[in-house]
Structures are given as C-alpha cells and as structure tokens.
Amino acid sequence: MDRKILIVDDEKNIADIIAFNLKKEGYQVIKAGDGEEGVKMAMEENPDLILLDIMMPKMDGYQVCQQIRSQTSVPILM
C-alpha cells in the first residue's frame, strides 16, 4: 500500500501513536508539528489524507484547512 497520510498535530505523543498504528497497517506517514508546517508539507508531499488537529499554535486547524482547501481537494479529517 503506497498511501501517504499527513498528521498535523502539535502534541508529539499523540502524533507518534497515530503514526505508529498507521505504519503497522502499511501506510506511509509524514508528520507536521504546527499549522504552518502542515500547510507547507501538504503542498510539498501531496498526501492522500490529512489528519488535522484543531487547537495548535501559530495557525489553528480551521486556518490550516482553509489554506489547504484553497489549493487542493485532499480529504481532511479534523
């Protein structure tokens, strides 16, 4: 399975647990630690799915979603 999932979450422990379980299922996982990095990685990495936290520093999940959505229609779970 070559599906790529981007996890955008400022809580490293949560992102690590999610990434661990997704990798066990065969997904390629990339992580971003804040909203700005998440937008950048979404544009550079072209993931198949984005798992997006809402409450983050710099940019909240709603702002991140809005910026990503203006450039791509990748599925986003918040």
mmCIF file of the N, C-alpha and C atoms, coordinates in Angstrom:
data_MODEL
# 
_entry.id   MODEL 
# 
loop_
_atom_site.group_PDB 
_atom_site.id 
_atom_site.type_symbol 
_atom_site.label_atom_id 
_atom_site.label_alt_id 
_atom_site.label_comp_id 
_atom_site.label_asym_id 
_atom_site.label_entity_id 
_atom_site.label_seq_id 
_atom_site.pdbx_PDB_ins_code 
_atom_site.Cartn_x 
_atom_site.Cartn_y 
_atom_site.Cartn_z 
_atom_site.occupancy 
_atom_site.B_iso_or_equiv 
_atom_site.pdbx_formal_charge 
_atom_site.auth_seq_id 
_atom_site.auth_comp_id 
_atom_site.auth_asym_id 
_atom_site.auth_atom_id 
_atom_site.pdbx_PDB_model_num 
ATOM 1   N N  . MET A 1 1  ? 0.853   -1.177 0.000  1.00 0.00 ? 1  MET A N  1 
ATOM 2   C CA . MET A 1 1  ? 0.000   0.000  0.000  1.00 0.00 ? 1  MET A CA 1 
ATOM 3   C C  . MET A 1 1  ? 0.901   1.244  0.000  1.00 0.00 ? 1  MET A C  1 
ATOM 4   N N  . ASP A 1 2  ? 0.707   2.111  -0.952 1.00 0.00 ? 2  ASP A N  1 
ATOM 5   C CA . ASP A 1 2  ? 1.542   3.304  -1.072 1.00 0.00 ? 2  ASP A CA 1 
ATOM 6   C C  . ASP A 1 2  ? 0.781   4.571  -0.711 1.00 0.00 ? 2  ASP A C  1 
ATOM 7   N N  . ARG A 1 3  ? -0.201  4.466  0.132  1.00 0.00 ? 3  ARG A N  1 
ATOM 8   C CA . ARG A 1 3  ? -0.975  5.639  0.542  1.00 0.00 ? 3  ARG A CA 1 
ATOM 9   C C  . ARG A 1 3  ? -0.191  6.460  1.553  1.00 0.00 ? 3  ARG A C  1 
ATOM 10  N N  . LYS A 1 4  ? -0.197  7.772  1.352  1.00 0.00 ? 4  LYS A N  1 
ATOM 11  C CA . LYS A 1 4  ? 0.545   8.685  2.225  1.00 0.00 ? 4  LYS A CA 1 
ATOM 12  C C  . LYS A 1 4  ? -0.426  9.498  3.062  1.00 0.00 ? 4  LYS A C  1 
ATOM 13  N N  . ILE A 1 5  ? -0.192  9.513  4.380  1.00 0.00 ? 5  ILE A N  1 
ATOM 14  C CA . ILE A 1 5  ? -1.038  10.252 5.306  1.00 0.00 ? 5  ILE A CA 1 
ATOM 15  C C  . ILE A 1 5  ? -0.201  11.292 6.030  1.00 0.00 ? 5  ILE A C  1 
ATOM 16  N N  . LEU A 1 6  ? -0.695  12.524 6.051  1.00 0.00 ? 6  LEU A N  1 
ATOM 17  C CA . LEU A 1 6  ? -0.054  13.612 6.776  1.00 0.00 ? 6  LEU A CA 1 
ATOM 18  C C  . LEU A 1 6  ? -0.781  13.822 8.094  1.00 0.00 ? 6  LEU A C  1 
ATOM 19  N N  . ILE A 1 7  ? -0.029  13.759 9.192  1.00 0.00 ? 7  ILE A N  1 
ATOM 20  C CA . ILE A 1 7  ? -0.575  14.036 10.523 1.00 0.00 ? 7  ILE A CA 1 
ATOM 21  C C  . ILE A 1 7  ? -0.091  15.421 10.929 1.00 0.00 ? 7  ILE A C  1 
ATOM 22  N N  . VAL A 1 8  ? -1.028  16.327 11.229 1.00 0.00 ? 8  VAL A N  1 
ATOM 23  C CA . VAL A 1 8  ? -0.676  17.676 11.675 1.00 0.00 ? 8  VAL A CA 1 
ATOM 24  C C  . VAL A 1 8  ? -1.185  17.821 13.101 1.00 0.00 ? 8  VAL A C  1 
ATOM 25  N N  . ASP A 1 9  ? -0.259  17.780 14.052 1.00 0.00 ? 9  ASP A N  1 
ATOM 26  C CA . ASP A 1 9  ? -0.629  17.849 15.460 1.00 0.00 ? 9  ASP A CA 1 
ATOM 27  C C  . ASP A 1 9  ? 0.553   18.370 16.261 1.00 0.00 ? 9  ASP A C  1 
ATOM 28  N N  . ASP A 1 10 ? 0.302   19.312 17.152 1.00 0.00 ? 10 ASP A N  1 
ATOM 29  C CA . ASP A 1 10 ? 1.379   19.880 17.959 1.00 0.00 ? 10 ASP A CA 1 
ATOM 30  C C  . ASP A 1 10 ? 1.727   19.014 19.164 1.00 0.00 ? 10 ASP A C  1 
ATOM 31  N N  . GLU A 1 11 ? 0.916   18.020 19.469 1.00 0.00 ? 11 GLU A N  1 
ATOM 32  C CA . GLU A 1 11 ? 1.209   17.111 20.576 1.00 0.00 ? 11 GLU A CA 1 
ATOM 33  C C  . GLU A 1 11 ? 1.922   15.885 20.023 1.00 0.00 ? 11 GLU A C  1 
ATOM 34  N N  . LYS A 1 12 ? 3.242   15.878 20.204 1.00 0.00 ? 12 LYS A N  1 
ATOM 35  C CA . LYS A 1 12 ? 4.092   14.846 19.621 1.00 0.00 ? 12 LYS A CA 1 
ATOM 36  C C  . LYS A 1 12 ? 3.666   13.436 20.025 1.00 0.00 ? 12 LYS A C  1 
ATOM 37  N N  . ASN A 1 13 ? 3.290   13.238 21.284 1.00 0.00 ? 13 ASN A N  1 
ATOM 38  C CA . ASN A 1 13 ? 2.903   11.905 21.743 1.00 0.00 ? 13 ASN A CA 1 
ATOM 39  C C  . ASN A 1 13 ? 1.697   11.374 20.971 1.00 0.00 ? 13 ASN A C  1 
ATOM 40  N N  . ILE A 1 14 ? 0.725   12.220 20.751 1.00 0.00 ? 14 ILE A N  1 
ATOM 41  C CA . ILE A 1 14 ? -0.467  11.805 20.007 1.00 0.00 ? 14 ILE A CA 1 
ATOM 42  C C  . ILE A 1 14 ? -0.106  11.491 18.560 1.00 0.00 ? 14 ILE A C  1 
ATOM 43  N N  . ALA A 1 15 ? 0.658   12.363 17.932 1.00 0.00 ? 15 ALA A N  1 
ATOM 44  C CA . ALA A 1 15 ? 1.070   12.141 16.542 1.00 0.00 ? 15 ALA A CA 1 
ATOM 45  C C  . ALA A 1 15 ? 1.872   10.848 16.412 1.00 0.00 ? 15 ALA A C  1 
ATOM 46  N N  . ASP A 1 16 ? 2.743   10.570 17.377 1.00 0.00 ? 16 ASP A N  1 
ATOM 47  C CA . ASP A 1 16 ? 3.558   9.353  17.337 1.00 0.00 ? 16 ASP A CA 1 
ATOM 48  C C  . ASP A 1 16 ? 2.706   8.094  17.455 1.00 0.00 ? 16 ASP A C  1 
ATOM 49  N N  . ILE A 1 17 ? 1.709   8.118  18.324 1.00 0.00 ? 17 ILE A N  1 
ATOM 50  C CA . ILE A 1 17 ? 0.828   6.949  18.487 1.00 0.00 ? 17 ILE A CA 1 
ATOM 51  C C  . ILE A 1 17 ? 0.036   6.696  17.203 1.00 0.00 ? 17 ILE A C  1 
ATOM 52  N N  . ILE A 1 18 ? -0.521  7.754  16.641 1.00 0.00 ? 18 ILE A N  1 
ATOM 53  C CA . ILE A 1 18 ? -1.283  7.609  15.394 1.00 0.00 ? 18 ILE A CA 1 
ATOM 54  C C  . ILE A 1 18 ? -0.372  7.099  14.286 1.00 0.00 ? 18 ILE A C  1 
ATOM 55  N N  . ALA A 1 19 ? 0.820   7.693  14.172 1.00 0.00 ? 19 ALA A N  1 
ATOM 56  C CA . ALA A 1 19 ? 1.764   7.288  13.126 1.00 0.00 ? 19 ALA A CA 1 
ATOM 57  C C  . ALA A 1 19 ? 2.166   5.825  13.284 1.00 0.00 ? 19 ALA A C  1 
ATOM 58  N N  . PHE A 1 20 ? 2.430   5.406  14.497 1.00 0.00 ? 20 PHE A N  1 
ATOM 59  C CA . PHE A 1 20 ? 2.819   4.016  14.759 1.00 0.00 ? 20 PHE A CA 1 
ATOM 60  C C  . PHE A 1 20 ? 1.763   3.050  14.238 1.00 0.00 ? 20 PHE A C  1 
ATOM 61  N N  . ASN A 1 21 ? 0.506   3.317  14.571 1.00 0.00 ? 21 ASN A N  1 
ATOM 62  C CA . ASN A 1 21 ? -0.583  2.429  14.162 1.00 0.00 ? 21 ASN A CA 1 
ATOM 63  C C  . ASN A 1 21 ? -0.825  2.456  12.656 1.00 0.00 ? 21 ASN A C  1 
ATOM 64  N N  . LEU A 1 22 ? -0.696  3.614  12.046 1.00 0.00 ? 22 LEU A N  1 
ATOM 65  C CA . LEU A 1 22 ? -0.873  3.693  10.592 1.00 0.00 ? 22 LEU A CA 1 
ATOM 66  C C  . LEU A 1 22 ? 0.249   2.972  9.853  1.00 0.00 ? 22 LEU A C  1 
ATOM 67  N N  . LYS A 1 23 ? 1.467   3.119  10.348 1.00 0.00 ? 23 LYS A N  1 
ATOM 68  C CA . LYS A 1 23 ? 2.605   2.428  9.726  1.00 0.00 ? 23 LYS A CA 1 
ATOM 69  C C  . LYS A 1 23 ? 2.448   0.922  9.825  1.00 0.00 ? 23 LYS A C  1 
ATOM 70  N N  . LYS A 1 24 ? 1.923   0.438  10.970 1.00 0.00 ? 24 LYS A N  1 
ATOM 71  C CA . LYS A 1 24 ? 1.668   -1.000 11.127 1.00 0.00 ? 24 LYS A CA 1 
ATOM 72  C C  . LYS A 1 24 ? 0.714   -1.512 10.055 1.00 0.00 ? 24 LYS A C  1 
ATOM 73  N N  . GLU A 1 25 ? -0.191  -0.655 9.605  1.00 0.00 ? 25 GLU A N  1 
ATOM 74  C CA . GLU A 1 25 ? -1.170  -1.035 8.591  1.00 0.00 ? 25 GLU A CA 1 
ATOM 75  C C  . GLU A 1 25 ? -0.652  -0.809 7.173  1.00 0.00 ? 25 GLU A C  1 
ATOM 76  N N  . GLY A 1 26 ? 0.591   -0.351 7.047  1.00 0.00 ? 26 GLY A N  1 
ATOM 77  C CA . GLY A 1 26 ? 1.214   -0.238 5.736  1.00 0.00 ? 26 GLY A CA 1 
ATOM 78  C C  . GLY A 1 26 ? 1.173   1.136  5.097  1.00 0.00 ? 26 GLY A C  1 
ATOM 79  N N  . TYR A 1 27 ? 0.722   2.139  5.829  1.00 0.00 ? 27 TYR A N  1 
ATOM 80  C CA . TYR A 1 27 ? 0.665   3.492  5.270  1.00 0.00 ? 27 TYR A CA 1 
ATOM 81  C C  . TYR A 1 27 ? 2.012   4.195  5.414  1.00 0.00 ? 27 TYR A C  1 
ATOM 82  N N  . GLN A 1 28 ? 2.304   5.061  4.473  1.00 0.00 ? 28 GLN A N  1 
ATOM 83  C CA . GLN A 1 28 ? 3.445   5.956  4.597  1.00 0.00 ? 28 GLN A CA 1 
ATOM 84  C C  . GLN A 1 28 ? 2.956   7.163  5.388  1.00 0.00 ? 28 GLN A C  1 
ATOM 85  N N  . VAL A 1 29 ? 3.674   7.550  6.437  1.00 0.00 ? 29 VAL A N  1 
ATOM 86  C CA . VAL A 1 29 ? 3.219   8.614  7.325  1.00 0.00 ? 29 VAL A CA 1 
ATOM 87  C C  . VAL A 1 29 ? 4.253   9.737  7.371  1.00 0.00 ? 29 VAL A C  1 
ATOM 88  N N  . ILE A 1 30 ? 3.751   10.960 7.265  1.00 0.00 ? 30 ILE A N  1 
ATOM 89  C CA . ILE A 1 30 ? 4.583   12.141 7.473  1.00 0.00 ? 30 ILE A CA 1 
ATOM 90  C C  . ILE A 1 30 ? 3.901   12.981 8.543  1.00 0.00 ? 30 ILE A C  1 
ATOM 91  N N  . LYS A 1 31 ? 4.700   13.726 9.308  1.00 0.00 ? 31 LYS A N  1 
ATOM 92  C CA . LYS A 1 31 ? 4.147   14.490 10.423 1.00 0.00 ? 31 LYS A CA 1 
ATOM 93  C C  . LYS A 1 31 ? 4.580   15.947 10.358 1.00 0.00 ? 31 LYS A C  1 
ATOM 94  N N  . ALA A 1 32 ? 3.685   16.817 10.815 1.00 0.00 ? 32 ALA A N  1 
ATOM 95  C CA . ALA A 1 32 ? 3.984   18.244 10.954 1.00 0.00 ? 32 ALA A CA 1 
ATOM 96  C C  . ALA A 1 32 ? 3.601   18.639 12.372 1.00 0.00 ? 32 ALA A C  1 
ATOM 97  N N  . GLY A 1 33 ? 4.435   19.471 13.011 1.00 0.00 ? 33 GLY A N  1 
ATOM 98  C CA . GLY A 1 33 ? 4.235   19.822 14.400 1.00 0.00 ? 33 GLY A CA 1 
ATOM 99  C C  . GLY A 1 33 ? 3.435   21.081 14.656 1.00 0.00 ? 33 GLY A C  1 
ATOM 100 N N  . ASP A 1 34 ? 3.088   21.811 13.594 1.00 0.00 ? 34 ASP A N  1 
ATOM 101 C CA . ASP A 1 34 ? 2.244   23.003 13.752 1.00 0.00 ? 34 ASP A CA 1 
ATOM 102 C C  . ASP A 1 34 ? 1.544   23.292 12.433 1.00 0.00 ? 34 ASP A C  1 
ATOM 103 N N  . GLY A 1 35 ? 0.637   24.260 12.461 1.00 0.00 ? 35 GLY A N  1 
ATOM 104 C CA . GLY A 1 35 ? -0.178  24.555 11.287 1.00 0.00 ? 35 GLY A CA 1 
ATOM 105 C C  . GLY A 1 35 ? 0.608   25.041 10.088 1.00 0.00 ? 35 GLY A C  1 
ATOM 106 N N  . GLU A 1 36 ? 1.575   25.912 10.313 1.00 0.00 ? 36 GLU A N  1 
ATOM 107 C CA . GLU A 1 36 ? 2.366   26.438 9.197  1.00 0.00 ? 36 GLU A CA 1 
ATOM 108 C C  . GLU A 1 36 ? 3.137   25.325 8.497  1.00 0.00 ? 36 GLU A C  1 
ATOM 109 N N  . GLU A 1 37 ? 3.751   24.454 9.296  1.00 0.00 ? 37 GLU A N  1 
ATOM 110 C CA . GLU A 1 37 ? 4.481   23.316 8.730  1.00 0.00 ? 37 GLU A CA 1 
ATOM 111 C C  . GLU A 1 37 ? 3.512   22.375 8.014  1.00 0.00 ? 37 GLU A C  1 
ATOM 112 N N  . GLY A 1 38 ? 2.309   22.227 8.566  1.00 0.00 ? 38 GLY A N  1 
ATOM 113 C CA . GLY A 1 38 ? 1.307   21.363 7.961  1.00 0.00 ? 38 GLY A CA 1 
ATOM 114 C C  . GLY A 1 38 ? 0.903   21.825 6.571  1.00 0.00 ? 38 GLY A C  1 
ATOM 115 N N  . VAL A 1 39 ? 0.682   23.126 6.414  1.00 0.00 ? 39 VAL A N  1 
ATOM 116 C CA . VAL A 1 39 ? 0.325   23.673 5.097  1.00 0.00 ? 39 VAL A CA 1 
ATOM 117 C C  . VAL A 1 39 ? 1.467   23.433 4.115  1.00 0.00 ? 39 VAL A C  1 
ATOM 118 N N  . LYS A 1 40 ? 2.676   23.717 4.559  1.00 0.00 ? 40 LYS A N  1 
ATOM 119 C CA . LYS A 1 40 ? 3.855   23.543 3.702  1.00 0.00 ? 40 LYS A CA 1 
ATOM 120 C C  . LYS A 1 40 ? 4.000   22.087 3.259  1.00 0.00 ? 40 LYS A C  1 
ATOM 121 N N  . MET A 1 41 ? 3.885   21.169 4.213  1.00 0.00 ? 41 MET A N  1 
ATOM 122 C CA . MET A 1 41 ? 4.046   19.746 3.887  1.00 0.00 ? 41 MET A CA 1 
ATOM 123 C C  . MET A 1 41 ? 2.903   19.224 3.018  1.00 0.00 ? 41 MET A C  1 
ATOM 124 N N  . ALA A 1 42 ? 1.701   19.745 3.234  1.00 0.00 ? 42 ALA A N  1 
ATOM 125 C CA . ALA A 1 42 ? 0.570   19.322 2.406  1.00 0.00 ? 42 ALA A CA 1 
ATOM 126 C C  . ALA A 1 42 ? 0.813   19.681 0.940  1.00 0.00 ? 42 ALA A C  1 
ATOM 127 N N  . MET A 1 43 ? 1.404   20.831 0.701  1.00 0.00 ? 43 MET A N  1 
ATOM 128 C CA . MET A 1 43 ? 1.677   21.265 -0.671 1.00 0.00 ? 43 MET A CA 1 
ATOM 129 C C  . MET A 1 43 ? 2.874   20.531 -1.275 1.00 0.00 ? 43 MET A C  1 
ATOM 130 N N  . GLU A 1 44 ? 3.879   20.251 -0.473 1.00 0.00 ? 44 GLU A N  1 
ATOM 131 C CA . GLU A 1 44 ? 5.088   19.595 -0.973 1.00 0.00 ? 44 GLU A CA 1 
ATOM 132 C C  . GLU A 1 44 ? 4.928   18.086 -1.132 1.00 0.00 ? 44 GLU A C  1 
ATOM 133 N N  . GLU A 1 45 ? 4.250   17.457 -0.183 1.00 0.00 ? 45 GLU A N  1 
ATOM 134 C CA . GLU A 1 45 ? 4.196   15.988 -0.129 1.00 0.00 ? 45 GLU A CA 1 
ATOM 135 C C  . GLU A 1 45 ? 3.000   15.375 -0.850 1.00 0.00 ? 45 GLU A C  1 
ATOM 136 N N  . ASN A 1 46 ? 1.979   16.175 -1.142 1.00 0.00 ? 46 ASN A N  1 
ATOM 137 C CA . ASN A 1 46 ? 0.782   15.685 -1.829 1.00 0.00 ? 46 ASN A CA 1 
ATOM 138 C C  . ASN A 1 46 ? 0.219   14.406 -1.183 1.00 0.00 ? 46 ASN A C  1 
ATOM 139 N N  . PRO A 1 47 ? -0.190  14.483 0.092  1.00 0.00 ? 47 PRO A N  1 
ATOM 140 C CA . PRO A 1 47 ? -0.701  13.285 0.772  1.00 0.00 ? 47 PRO A CA 1 
ATOM 141 C C  . PRO A 1 47 ? -2.071  12.872 0.244  1.00 0.00 ? 47 PRO A C  1 
ATOM 142 N N  . ASP A 1 48 ? -2.421  11.616 0.523  1.00 0.00 ? 48 ASP A N  1 
ATOM 143 C CA . ASP A 1 48 ? -3.734  11.092 0.138  1.00 0.00 ? 48 ASP A CA 1 
ATOM 144 C C  . ASP A 1 48 ? -4.807  11.432 1.178  1.00 0.00 ? 48 ASP A C  1 
ATOM 145 N N  . LEU A 1 49 ? -4.368  11.743 2.406  1.00 0.00 ? 49 LEU A N  1 
ATOM 146 C CA . LEU A 1 49 ? -5.278  12.072 3.503  1.00 0.00 ? 49 LEU A CA 1 
ATOM 147 C C  . LEU A 1 49 ? -4.515  12.925 4.510  1.00 0.00 ? 49 LEU A C  1 
ATOM 148 N N  . ILE A 1 50 ? -5.221  13.875 5.135  1.00 0.00 ? 50 ILE A N  1 
ATOM 149 C CA . ILE A 1 50 ? -4.622  14.692 6.187  1.00 0.00 ? 50 ILE A CA 1 
ATOM 150 C C  . ILE A 1 50 ? -5.439  14.519 7.459  1.00 0.00 ? 50 ILE A C  1 
ATOM 151 N N  . LEU A 1 51 ? -4.746  14.176 8.555  1.00 0.00 ? 51 LEU A N  1 
ATOM 152 C CA . LEU A 1 51 ? -5.355  14.128 9.886  1.00 0.00 ? 51 LEU A CA 1 
ATOM 153 C C  . LEU A 1 51 ? -4.924  15.403 10.584 1.00 0.00 ? 51 LEU A C  1 
ATOM 154 N N  . LEU A 1 52 ? -5.880  16.265 10.896 1.00 0.00 ? 52 LEU A N  1 
ATOM 155 C CA . LEU A 1 52 ? -5.587  17.624 11.316 1.00 0.00 ? 52 LEU A CA 1 
ATOM 156 C C  . LEU A 1 52 ? -6.150  17.936 12.694 1.00 0.00 ? 52 LEU A C  1 
ATOM 157 N N  . ASP A 1 53 ? -5.266  18.352 13.603 1.00 0.00 ? 53 ASP A N  1 
ATOM 158 C CA . ASP A 1 53 ? -5.670  18.812 14.928 1.00 0.00 ? 53 ASP A CA 1 
ATOM 159 C C  . ASP A 1 53 ? -6.267  20.217 14.788 1.00 0.00 ? 53 ASP A C  1 
ATOM 160 N N  . ILE A 1 54 ? -7.180  20.582 15.660 1.00 0.00 ? 54 ILE A N  1 
ATOM 161 C CA . ILE A 1 54 ? -7.804  21.905 15.583 1.00 0.00 ? 54 ILE A CA 1 
ATOM 162 C C  . ILE A 1 54 ? -7.037  22.934 16.406 1.00 0.00 ? 54 ILE A C  1 
ATOM 163 N N  . MET A 1 55 ? -6.726  22.605 17.649 1.00 0.00 ? 55 MET A N  1 
ATOM 164 C CA . MET A 1 55 ? -6.083  23.582 18.532 1.00 0.00 ? 55 MET A CA 1 
ATOM 165 C C  . MET A 1 55 ? -4.561  23.431 18.469 1.00 0.00 ? 55 MET A C  1 
ATOM 166 N N  . MET A 1 56 ? -3.928  24.360 17.742 1.00 0.00 ? 56 MET A N  1 
ATOM 167 C CA . MET A 1 56 ? -2.473  24.351 17.579 1.00 0.00 ? 56 MET A CA 1 
ATOM 168 C C  . MET A 1 56 ? -1.942  25.772 17.637 1.00 0.00 ? 56 MET A C  1 
ATOM 169 N N  . PRO A 1 57 ? -0.650  25.918 17.945 1.00 0.00 ? 57 PRO A N  1 
ATOM 170 C CA . PRO A 1 57 ? -0.048  27.258 17.932 1.00 0.00 ? 57 PRO A CA 1 
ATOM 171 C C  . PRO A 1 57 ? 0.175   27.739 16.501 1.00 0.00 ? 57 PRO A C  1 
ATOM 172 N N  . LYS A 1 58 ? 0.425   28.999 16.330 1.00 0.00 ? 58 LYS A N  1 
ATOM 173 C CA . LYS A 1 58 ? 0.700   29.671 15.057 1.00 0.00 ? 58 LYS A CA 1 
ATOM 174 C C  . LYS A 1 58 ? -0.548  29.763 14.180 1.00 0.00 ? 58 LYS A C  1 
ATOM 175 N N  . MET A 1 59 ? -1.069  28.622 13.747 1.00 0.00 ? 59 MET A N  1 
ATOM 176 C CA . MET A 1 59 ? -2.303  28.569 12.942 1.00 0.00 ? 59 MET A CA 1 
ATOM 177 C C  . MET A 1 59 ? -3.169  27.462 13.507 1.00 0.00 ? 59 MET A C  1 
ATOM 178 N N  . ASP A 1 60 ? -4.454  27.746 13.737 1.00 0.00 ? 60 ASP A N  1 
ATOM 179 C CA . ASP A 1 60 ? -5.313  26.665 14.207 1.00 0.00 ? 60 ASP A CA 1 
ATOM 180 C C  . ASP A 1 60 ? -5.745  25.788 13.035 1.00 0.00 ? 60 ASP A C  1 
ATOM 181 N N  . GLY A 1 61 ? -6.380  24.678 13.356 1.00 0.00 ? 61 GLY A N  1 
ATOM 182 C CA . GLY A 1 61 ? -6.771  23.719 12.330 1.00 0.00 ? 61 GLY A CA 1 
ATOM 183 C C  . GLY A 1 61 ? -7.722  24.281 11.289 1.00 0.00 ? 61 GLY A C  1 
ATOM 184 N N  . TYR A 1 62 ? -8.583  25.209 11.694 1.00 0.00 ? 62 TYR A N  1 
ATOM 185 C CA . TYR A 1 62 ? -9.519  25.798 10.739 1.00 0.00 ? 62 TYR A CA 1 
ATOM 186 C C  . TYR A 1 62 ? -8.780  26.637 9.690  1.00 0.00 ? 62 TYR A C  1 
ATOM 187 N N  . GLN A 1 63 ? -7.783  27.403 10.141 1.00 0.00 ? 63 GLN A N  1 
ATOM 188 C CA . GLN A 1 63 ? -6.991  28.211 9.207  1.00 0.00 ? 63 GLN A CA 1 
ATOM 189 C C  . GLN A 1 63 ? -6.176  27.318 8.272  1.00 0.00 ? 63 GLN A C  1 
ATOM 190 N N  . VAL A 1 64 ? -5.621  26.256 8.839  1.00 0.00 ? 64 VAL A N  1 
ATOM 191 C CA . VAL A 1 64 ? -4.842  25.310 8.030  1.00 0.00 ? 64 VAL A CA 1 
ATOM 192 C C  . VAL A 1 64 ? -5.744  24.683 6.973  1.00 0.00 ? 64 VAL A C  1 
ATOM 193 N N  . CYS A 1 65 ? -6.904  24.218 7.397  1.00 0.00 ? 65 CYS A N  1 
ATOM 194 C CA . CYS A 1 65 ? -7.858  23.598 6.473  1.00 0.00 ? 65 CYS A CA 1 
ATOM 195 C C  . CYS A 1 65 ? -8.229  24.561 5.350  1.00 0.00 ? 65 CYS A C  1 
ATOM 196 N N  . GLN A 1 66 ? -8.492  25.794 5.695  1.00 0.00 ? 66 GLN A N  1 
ATOM 197 C CA . GLN A 1 66 ? -8.875  26.792 4.699  1.00 0.00 ? 66 GLN A CA 1 
ATOM 198 C C  . GLN A 1 66 ? -7.764  27.008 3.667  1.00 0.00 ? 66 GLN A C  1 
ATOM 199 N N  . GLN A 1 67 ? -6.516  27.097 4.134  1.00 0.00 ? 67 GLN A N  1 
ATOM 200 C CA . GLN A 1 67 ? -5.404  27.300 3.198  1.00 0.00 ? 67 GLN A CA 1 
ATOM 201 C C  . GLN A 1 67 ? -5.180  26.090 2.310  1.00 0.00 ? 67 GLN A C  1 
ATOM 202 N N  . ILE A 1 68 ? -5.240  24.901 2.905  1.00 0.00 ? 68 ILE A N  1 
ATOM 203 C CA . ILE A 1 68 ? -5.046  23.686 2.114  1.00 0.00 ? 68 ILE A CA 1 
ATOM 204 C C  . ILE A 1 68 ? -6.181  23.530 1.114  1.00 0.00 ? 68 ILE A C  1 
ATOM 205 N N  . ARG A 1 69 ? -7.401  23.756 1.573  1.00 0.00 ? 69 ARG A N  1 
ATOM 206 C CA . ARG A 1 69 ? -8.578  23.582 0.707  1.00 0.00 ? 69 ARG A CA 1 
ATOM 207 C C  . ARG A 1 69 ? -8.563  24.555 -0.470 1.00 0.00 ? 69 ARG A C  1 
ATOM 208 N N  . SER A 1 70 ? -7.930  25.715 -0.313 1.00 0.00 ? 70 SER A N  1 
ATOM 209 C CA . SER A 1 70 ? -7.879  26.671 -1.421 1.00 0.00 ? 70 SER A CA 1 
ATOM 210 C C  . SER A 1 70 ? -6.971  26.200 -2.551 1.00 0.00 ? 70 SER A C  1 
ATOM 211 N N  . GLN A 1 71 ? -6.155  25.160 -2.273 1.00 0.00 ? 71 GLN A N  1 
ATOM 212 C CA . GLN A 1 71 ? -5.212  24.705 -3.276 1.00 0.00 ? 71 GLN A CA 1 
ATOM 213 C C  . GLN A 1 71 ? -5.379  23.244 -3.685 1.00 0.00 ? 71 GLN A C  1 
ATOM 214 N N  . THR A 1 72 ? -6.103  22.463 -2.885 1.00 0.00 ? 72 THR A N  1 
ATOM 215 C CA . THR A 1 72 ? -6.268  21.045 -3.206 1.00 0.00 ? 72 THR A CA 1 
ATOM 216 C C  . THR A 1 72 ? -7.560  20.516 -2.580 1.00 0.00 ? 72 THR A C  1 
ATOM 217 N N  . SER A 1 73 ? -8.020  19.406 -3.077 1.00 0.00 ? 73 SER A N  1 
ATOM 218 C CA . SER A 1 73 ? -9.234  18.798 -2.528 1.00 0.00 ? 73 SER A CA 1 
ATOM 219 C C  . SER A 1 73 ? -8.927  17.500 -1.757 1.00 0.00 ? 73 SER A C  1 
ATOM 220 N N  . VAL A 1 74 ? -7.703  17.373 -1.254 1.00 0.00 ? 74 VAL A N  1 
ATOM 221 C CA . VAL A 1 74 ? -7.329  16.196 -0.469 1.00 0.00 ? 74 VAL A CA 1 
ATOM 222 C C  . VAL A 1 74 ? -8.282  16.051 0.720  1.00 0.00 ? 74 VAL A C  1 
ATOM 223 N N  . PRO A 1 75 ? -8.700  14.827 1.047  1.00 0.00 ? 75 PRO A N  1 
ATOM 224 C CA . PRO A 1 75 ? -9.571  14.621 2.213  1.00 0.00 ? 75 PRO A CA 1 
ATOM 225 C C  . PRO A 1 75 ? -8.865  15.048 3.502  1.00 0.00 ? 75 PRO A C  1 
ATOM 226 N N  . ILE A 1 76 ? -9.604  15.730 4.383  1.00 0.00 ? 76 ILE A N  1 
ATOM 227 C CA . ILE A 1 76 ? -9.062  16.203 5.662  1.00 0.00 ? 76 ILE A CA 1 
ATOM 228 C C  . ILE A 1 76 ? -10.007 15.739 6.768  1.00 0.00 ? 76 ILE A C  1 
ATOM 229 N N  . LEU A 1 77 ? -9.450  15.054 7.766  1.00 0.00 ? 77 LEU A N  1 
ATOM 230 C CA . LEU A 1 77 ? -10.200 14.681 8.966  1.00 0.00 ? 77 LEU A CA 1 
ATOM 231 C C  . LEU A 1 77 ? -9.711  15.550 10.106 1.00 0.00 ? 77 LEU A C  1 
ATOM 232 N N  . MET A 1 78 ? -10.629 16.206 10.761 1.00 0.00 ? 78 MET A N  1 
ATOM 233 C CA . MET A 1 78 ? -10.259 17.098 11.868 1.00 0.00 ? 78 MET A CA 1 
ATOM 234 C C  . MET A 1 78 ? -10.709 16.488 13.182 1.00 0.00 ? 78 MET A C  1 
# 
